[in-house]
Amino acid sequence: MTLSSPQLRPLDIADPSTVSRWLDLHEAIAEHDFPHHPVQTPALLAAGLAVPSPDSSTREWLWWEDGEAVGGCRATLFLKENGSLCQGSVYVHPRHRRRGMGTALLEHLESFAAEQGRSVVSGWPPLALGAAENDTVGPFAERTGYERALSGKVRRNVLAETMGPGLARKEAAALPKAEGYRITGWAGPVPEKYAAGYAALESRMLADQPTGSWVREDSEYDVDRIRAGERIERRRGLTAVHTIAVQERTGEVAGHTQLWVIPGEEKWANQGITIVDPAHRGRQLGLLMKVANQRRLRSLRPGIERVFSANANANAPMAAVNDALGYEVFGGSAVFQKRLDGGNGQ
């Protein structure tokens, strides 16, 4: 298909006009595809450009027509683990879809990944939040040779409806099972006395969670890497709200959960990781940590109305915790993956 005078060129983050048009494009896509839940705020998008991660290298290109940015693609190459993987995304303005632009952008992304020695391209997009008929991502990915390596659901918790007497009763029923553990938390950087235990749990995360056929390597975290990540979070304007479970007898950090307050957004927050060390499971620590963390969030940011969480379908224990907290299924998510040499991603 012939496209009208397209120009694909790297995103110039030093040009304010280009960045403004890039943000306009993302806002138009969010308003069309996710009207009930903006996936990212403009402030967070811009902060991601200005403050890159030390663990990865990202390249982004914009497709221009008649002075307007109408599409783009992003390629992220991991620098410490996952040396075979390129994490990619493709996005097209709603008015310019179904003209072959998405396919052309994806081909460009895949060519770049291959040039960089990456053999697998994957992405984890949300799918049709709140409206299944709007799911165009899944069919597009599968049509262009991507498999669903991992499927999941996005859930939404309306705090005013769920943080009531019913939840307090569930918390009271769970407390006897957690005898010998202390639930505590904070907002911001991890206190030094918990940092090593926190890092150990971060290192377990990918090893423990269901990943389907998704090609991912486990990540190793130490305190220095945790601190480097916290500096990035602070500079991007993110606020992390944490709750942990500590075994009283040993002082060991037995579990951790995290909520993210997003810059430029005062109505919703995102659920981050929740993990309990296998040696401490079966004691309702996940439920107790998440209840306490929601209370902490509401105390710090009383205007927050909703929390969104994404979980793999195979992660039945966490889905059960979210159901107990009052989360409702709001949409889908999936990891799509393609091996560039034509294999199945293994």
C-alpha positions as a printed NumPy array, in Angstrom:
array([[  0.   ,   0.   ,   0.   ],
       [  1.268,   3.491,  -0.859],
       [  1.337,   5.944,   2.017],
       [  1.288,   9.691,   1.403],
       [  4.83 ,  11.143,   1.709],
       [  5.745,   9.403,   4.935],
       [  8.925,  10.197,   6.783],
       [ 10.223,   7.918,   9.492],
       [ 12.943,   9.47 ,  11.589],
       [ 14.322,   9.197,  15.124],
       [ 12.498,  11.042,  17.867],
       [ 14.518,  14.181,  18.601],
       [ 14.127,  14.697,  22.346],
       [ 16.106,  17.964,  22.142],
       [ 13.404,  19.58 ,  19.986],
       [ 10.476,  20.829,  22.127],
       [  8.137,  20.972,  19.125],
       [  8.82 ,  17.34 ,  18.251],
       [  8.31 ,  16.205,  21.831],
       [  5.04 ,  18.154,  21.975],
       [  3.746,  16.432,  18.836],
       [  4.875,  13.07 ,  20.215],
       [  2.857,  13.717,  23.38 ],
       [ -0.142,  14.845,  21.302],
       [  0.014,  11.523,  19.457],
       [  0.091,   9.47 ,  22.654],
       [ -2.773,  11.472,  24.164],
       [ -4.916,  10.936,  21.062],
       [ -4.28 ,   7.19 ,  21.185],
       [ -5.051,   7.018,  24.929],
       [ -8.298,   8.961,  24.552],
       [ -9.448,   6.667,  21.749],
       [ -8.256,   3.274,  22.998],
       [ -8.381,   3.66 ,  26.785],
       [-10.921,   6.369,  27.656],
       [-11.55 ,   4.931,  31.129],
       [ -7.923,   4.419,  32.098],
       [ -5.054,   6.441,  30.609],
       [ -2.187,   3.984,  30.326],
       [  0.491,   6.617,  30.923],
       [  0.32 ,  10.314,  31.722],
       [  2.073,  12.901,  29.528],
       [  4.221,  13.796,  32.536],
       [  5.457,  10.22 ,  32.912],
       [  6.072,   9.85 ,  29.182],
       [  8.13 ,  13.037,  29.097],
       [ 10.032,  12.048,  32.233],
       [ 10.934,   8.741,  30.601],
       [ 12.587,  10.64 ,  27.756],
       [ 14.502,  12.969,  30.046],
       [ 15.609,  10.319,  32.559],
       [ 16.68 ,   7.081,  30.853],
       [ 17.142,   3.814,  32.712],
       [ 20.716,   2.65 ,  33.367],
       [ 19.628,  -0.946,  32.709],
       [ 18.446,  -0.46 ,  29.135],
       [ 18.857,   1.558,  25.947],
       [ 15.78 ,   2.856,  24.129],
       [ 15.396,   4.1  ,  20.56 ],
       [ 12.21 ,   5.65 ,  19.221],
       [ 11.077,   6.752,  15.758],
       [  8.165,   8.874,  14.604],
       [  6.239,   8.635,  11.343],
       [  5.498,  12.091,   9.955],
       [  2.903,  13.148,   7.388],
       [  2.254,  16.788,   6.46 ],
       [  4.053,  18.009,   9.573],
       [  2.057,  15.783,  11.921],
       [  3.36 ,  12.83 ,  13.941],
       [  0.907,  10.059,  13.072],
       [  2.68 ,   6.937,  14.317],
       [  5.817,   5.599,  15.867],
       [  7.686,   2.685,  17.322],
       [  9.981,   2.083,  20.277],
       [ 12.727,  -0.486,  20.801],
       [ 14.251,  -1.154,  24.216],
       [ 17.439,  -3.208,  24.495],
       [ 18.305,  -4.581,  27.922],
       [ 21.918,  -4.158,  28.979],
       [ 22.347,  -6.411,  32.029],
       [ 20.147,  -9.419,  31.301],
       [ 18.035, -10.539,  28.354],
       [ 20.726,  -9.914,  25.757],
       [ 18.69 , -11.723,  23.096],
       [ 15.532,  -9.696,  23.681],
       [ 14.189,  -6.455,  22.213],
       [ 11.115,  -5.081,  23.942],
       [  9.083,  -3.256,  21.343],
       [  5.935,  -1.238,  20.83 ],
       [  4.169,   0.21 ,  17.795],
       [  1.536,   2.931,  17.915],
       [ -0.573,   4.656,  15.24 ],
       [ -2.983,   7.58 ,  15.496],
       [ -6.606,   6.32 ,  15.285],
       [ -7.285,   8.371,  12.137],
       [ -4.36 ,   6.77 ,  10.308],
       [ -4.935,   3.09 ,  11.029],
       [ -5.648,   0.255,   8.6  ],
       [ -3.372,   1.716,   5.93 ],
       [ -0.349,  -0.507,   6.502],
       [  1.514,   1.939,   8.735],
       [  1.556,  -0.343,  11.765],
       [  3.003,  -3.187,   9.733],
       [  5.675,  -0.92 ,   8.243],
       [  6.628,   0.376,  11.686],
       [  6.829,  -3.145,  13.056],
       [  9.077,  -4.232,  10.188],
       [ 11.368,  -1.296,  10.956],
       [ 11.479,  -2.234,  14.637],
       [ 12.274,  -5.866,  13.837],
       [ 15.034,  -4.878,  11.402],
       [ 16.606,  -2.679,  14.052],
       [ 16.406,  -5.492,  16.622],
       [ 18.102,  -7.919,  14.225],
       [ 20.832,  -5.387,  13.446],
       [ 21.502,  -5.12 ,  17.186],
       [ 21.885,  -8.875,  17.49 ],
       [ 18.528,  -9.488,  19.174],
       [ 16.695, -12.646,  18.193],
       [ 13.382, -12.115,  20.01 ],
       [ 10.973,  -9.163,  19.956],
       [  8.265,  -8.981,  22.59 ],
       [  5.781,  -6.491,  23.969],
       [  3.226,  -6.375,  26.784],
       [  0.358,  -4.103,  25.707],
       [ -2.969,  -3.661,  27.495],
       [ -5.887,  -5.013,  25.512],
       [ -9.224,  -3.253,  25.29 ],
       [ -9.583,  -1.995,  28.829],
       [-13.284,  -1.925,  29.58 ],
       [-14.423,  -2.771,  26.038],
       [-13.497,  -6.063,  24.375],
       [-14.733,  -4.894,  20.982],
       [-11.917,  -2.328,  20.871],
       [ -9.188,  -4.985,  20.919],
       [ -7.225,  -4.409,  17.722],
       [ -3.813,  -5.202,  19.23 ],
       [ -4.263,  -8.946,  19.565],
       [ -5.402,  -9.631,  15.989],
       [ -2.679,  -7.328,  14.596],
       [  0.053,  -9.061,  16.596],
       [ -1.059, -12.534,  15.596],
       [ -1.445, -11.522,  11.943],
       [  2.171, -10.322,  11.903],
       [  3.573, -13.544,  13.338],
       [  3.507, -12.958,  17.092],
       [  2.41 , -15.61 ,  19.56 ],
       [  0.638, -14.961,  22.837],
       [  3.414, -16.061,  25.147],
       [  1.51 , -15.049,  28.284],
       [ -2.097, -13.972,  28.819],
       [ -3.483, -11.993,  31.704],
       [ -6.21 ,  -9.724,  32.986],
       [ -6.298,  -6.112,  34.1  ],
       [ -8.317,  -5.583,  37.265],
       [ -9.667,  -2.4  ,  38.798],
       [-10.298,  -1.64 ,  42.447],
       [-12.614,   1.289,  43.233],
       [-11.338,   2.096,  46.71 ],
       [-14.453,   3.859,  48.004],
       [-16.451,   0.695,  47.296],
       [-14.012,  -1.852,  48.704],
       [-12.206,  -0.27 ,  51.69 ],
       [-15.073,  -0.891,  54.089],
       [-16.188,  -3.191,  56.935],
       [-16.156,  -6.285,  54.715],
       [-12.461,  -5.902,  53.981],
       [-11.712,  -5.226,  57.652],
       [-13.403,  -8.522,  58.537],
       [-11.272, -10.404,  55.989],
       [ -8.171,  -8.757,  57.414],
       [ -9.136,  -9.736,  60.968],
       [ -9.718, -13.334,  59.876],
       [ -6.286, -13.464,  58.228],
       [ -4.277, -11.994,  61.102],
       [ -4.102, -15.166,  63.259],
       [ -2.479, -17.036,  60.355],
       [  0.28 , -14.403,  60.254],
       [  1.256, -14.708,  63.909],
       [  4.964, -13.992,  64.283],
       [  5.033, -11.495,  61.397],
       [  4.951,  -7.714,  61.438],
       [  3.38 ,  -5.673,  58.63 ],
       [  5.095,  -2.323,  58.09 ],
       [  5.707,   0.102,  55.265],
       [  6.705,   3.504,  53.927],
       [  6.62 ,   5.73 ,  50.846],
       [  9.793,   6.398,  48.873],
       [ 13.221,   4.745,  49.208],
       [ 13.61 ,   1.423,  51.006],
       [ 14.971,   1.893,  54.544],
       [ 18.522,   0.617,  54.829],
       [ 17.652,  -2.08 ,  57.358],
       [ 15.297,  -3.722,  54.85 ],
       [ 17.255,  -3.072,  51.653],
       [ 19.11 ,  -6.395,  51.364],
       [ 15.963,  -8.436,  51.998],
       [ 14.012,  -6.294,  49.58 ],
       [ 16.665,  -6.821,  46.88 ],
       [ 16.547, -10.582,  47.418],
       [ 12.784, -10.596,  46.833],
       [ 13.195,  -8.504,  43.674],
       [ 15.631, -11.116,  42.375],
       [ 13.033, -13.838,  42.926],
       [ 10.291, -12.054,  41.027],
       [ 10.655, -13.469,  37.524],
       [ 11.748, -16.848,  38.858],
       [  8.494, -17.149,  40.833],
       [  5.824, -15.581,  38.652],
       [  4.186, -17.472,  35.767],
       [  5.806, -16.489,  32.458],
       [  4.295, -18.98 ,  30.007],
       [  6.545, -19.273,  26.959],
       [  7.832, -15.702,  27.346],
       [ 11.591, -15.617,  26.795],
       [ 12.964, -13.79 ,  29.818],
       [ 16.042, -14.199,  31.99 ],
       [ 15.933, -13.789,  35.747],
       [ 17.303, -10.492,  37.045],
       [ 19.798, -10.19 ,  39.876],
       [ 19.322,  -7.308,  42.289],
       [ 21.564,  -6.028,  45.043],
       [ 21.23 ,  -2.913,  47.185],
       [ 23.215,  -0.774,  44.722],
       [ 20.861,  -1.69 ,  41.903],
       [ 17.844,  -0.935,  44.087],
       [ 19.263,   2.504,  44.921],
       [ 19.979,   3.242,  41.253],
       [ 16.363,   2.411,  40.421],
       [ 15.104,   4.655,  43.198],
       [ 17.09 ,   7.577,  41.802],
       [ 15.418,   7.065,  38.431],
       [ 11.985,   6.87 ,  40.063],
       [ 12.564,  10.094,  41.999],
       [ 13.793,  11.975,  38.935],
       [ 10.786,  10.795,  36.931],
       [  8.401,  12.   ,  39.628],
       [  7.17 ,   8.53 ,  40.604],
       [  6.21 ,   7.781,  44.197],
       [  6.44 ,   4.173,  45.362],
       [  4.264,   3.145,  48.302],
       [  5.562,  -0.019,  49.967],
       [  4.413,  -2.538,  52.533],
       [  6.469,  -5.508,  53.691],
       [  6.002,  -8.469,  55.989],
       [  8.863,  -9.077,  58.437],
       [  9.333, -12.313,  60.374],
       [  9.731, -11.162,  63.971],
       [ 12.026, -14.021,  65.041],
       [ 14.624, -13.588,  62.297],
       [ 14.046, -10.064,  60.979],
       [ 13.791, -11.549,  57.482],
       [ 11.775,  -9.675,  54.857],
       [  9.185, -12.322,  54.013],
       [  7.099, -10.422,  51.49 ],
       [  6.633,  -7.14 ,  49.717],
       [  3.975,  -5.226,  47.802],
       [  4.155,  -1.897,  46.014],
       [  1.824,   0.759,  44.609],
       [  2.862,   3.471,  42.152],
       [  1.588,   7.044,  42.252],
       [  2.037,   8.441,  38.745],
       [  3.21 ,  12.024,  38.077],
       [  0.415,  14.172,  36.691],
       [ -2.329,  11.838,  37.948],
       [ -4.287,  12.196,  41.196],
       [ -7.22 ,   9.841,  40.569],
       [ -5.622,   6.444,  40.019],
       [ -2.555,   4.437,  40.95 ],
       [ -0.939,   1.291,  39.593],
       [ -0.246,  -1.883,  41.529],
       [  3.356,  -2.959,  41.24 ],
       [  4.821,  -6.285,  42.277],
       [  3.574,  -8.396,  45.141],
       [  5.698, -11.323,  46.244],
       [  5.962, -13.594,  49.266],
       [  9.047, -15.737,  49.744],
       [  8.121, -19.429,  49.293],
       [  9.304, -20.229,  52.829],
       [  6.666, -17.865,  54.231],
       [  3.647, -18.62 ,  52.062],
       [  0.31 , -19.938,  53.278],
       [ -0.013, -17.285,  55.992],
       [ -2.178, -14.714,  54.188],
       [  0.734, -12.276,  54.039],
       [ -0.131, -11.189,  50.495],
       [ -3.637, -10.152,  51.544],
       [ -2.475,  -8.418,  54.712],
       [  0.275,  -6.486,  52.922],
       [ -2.024,  -5.287,  50.151],
       [ -4.739,  -4.166,  52.578],
       [ -2.185,  -2.21 ,  54.608],
       [ -0.661,  -0.692,  51.484],
       [ -4.027,   0.511,  50.205],
       [ -4.634,   2.202,  53.544],
       [ -1.204,   3.824,  53.33 ],
       [ -1.963,   5.035,  49.812],
       [ -5.27 ,   6.58 ,  50.89 ],
       [ -3.591,   8.279,  53.837],
       [ -0.885,   9.766,  51.625],
       [ -3.086,  10.571,  48.624],
       [ -6.756,  10.687,  49.701],
       [ -7.807,  11.783,  46.203],
       [ -6.804,   8.457,  44.656],
       [-10.007,   6.676,  43.652],
       [ -8.889,   3.578,  41.738],
       [ -6.041,   1.09 ,  41.621],
       [ -5.259,  -0.963,  38.528],
       [ -3.466,  -4.3  ,  38.56 ],
       [ -2.35 ,  -6.699,  35.798],
       [ -1.823, -10.394,  36.524],
       [ -1.09 , -13.47 ,  34.454],
       [ -4.069, -15.806,  34.13 ],
       [ -1.889, -18.588,  35.528],
       [ -1.222, -16.629,  38.723],
       [ -4.257, -17.99 ,  40.557],
       [ -3.025, -17.166,  44.097],
       [ -2.624, -13.456,  43.318],
       [ -5.925, -13.362,  41.439],
       [ -7.575, -14.805,  44.57 ],
       [ -6.01 , -12.082,  46.727],
       [ -7.211,  -9.389,  44.327],
       [-10.709, -10.881,  44.276],
       [-10.756, -10.799,  48.082],
       [ -9.756,  -7.124,  47.981],
       [-12.672,  -6.32 ,  45.683],
       [-10.889,  -6.002,  42.355],
       [-13.028,  -6.538,  39.258],
       [-11.829,  -7.653,  35.844],
       [-11.604,  -4.586,  33.62 ],
       [ -9.75 ,  -5.808,  30.553],
       [ -7.005,  -8.017,  29.255],
       [ -3.266,  -7.989,  28.773],
       [ -0.848, -10.242,  26.96 ],
       [  2.804, -10.677,  26.157],
       [  3.231, -11.059,  22.409],
       [  6.481, -12.542,  21.209],
       [  8.183, -13.309,  17.914],
       [ 11.451, -15.077,  17.251],
       [ 13.096, -13.334,  14.343],
       [ 14.658, -16.525,  12.997],
       [ 11.204, -18.048,  12.679],
       [ 11.329, -20.234,  15.798],
       [  8.709, -20.444,  18.513],
       [ 10.46 , -18.174,  21.019],
       [ 12.123, -20.931,  23.01 ]])
